[in-house]
Amino acid sequence: MCIPSTDHEMCDVVRRAYTSIPWVTPDRLQAAVREVYPTAVVRRRELSGEPMPTWYVFRERASSGRASG
């Protein structure tokens, strides 16, 4: 799942990378997408009961917004 989903160019980059990588993993997909989008991040969502995990591909790293301390 691409975020933002309205960035069709990025989603195409993700699809092409996903289908071209043998034994694709989130780390390998992130490395491939970062060739075009250097700050892209791939995260794997694992929910109990899901038959297959969902991968989220973010165009940019999100700031944590958490206060330290």
N, C-alpha and C positions, 0 to 999 in steps of 0.2 A: 504494500500500500504506500503510495507516494504522498508526501506532505510537503508542500501544498498539492492537492490533487488537481488543481487548475493549471499547474505547470506541465503542460502536455509534452514539452520538449524534454524536461527532466524525466518524466515517466517513460518516454521512449528510450532514453539513455539507460534507465534502470532495466527495462524489459530486454533490451539488446544485451546488456551485460549479463543479466540473469541467465539468458538462454545460451550465451557463448562460453560460460565458465564451467568446465567439468568439475564435478563434485563441489558445487557452489555452497558456500557457507556465508553467514552474515559478514564475517571479516573479509572474505574474498570479494563479496559484492561491494562492500564499502570501499575497498581499495580501487576497484574498477570504476565505480561511480565518481570517486574523488579525482580521477584523471580529468574529469570535466567540471565537477563541482567540488572544489578542494575542501569545503567545510561540511560536506554531506556526512550523515551519520546513519548507520543501519542498526536497528534494535529488534530483537526477537521477542515477541510476546508469547508467553506460554501460560495458558489458562487451563485449569483442571477441567477435564472432559472434552477439550478440543481435540479432534482427531489429527489435526495438523497445526503446527504453530504458524502464526502470522508474523511477517517481517514488515516493519515500518521503515521507510527510507525518508529521512528528513533532509531537505535541501541545505539547511543550516543548523549548526549546533544551537541548542537552546541554552540560554543562561539559566542557572539553577534558581536564581531569585531567592535563595535561602540566606538568612543572616548567619554569619559565623559566630561561634561561641556557644 
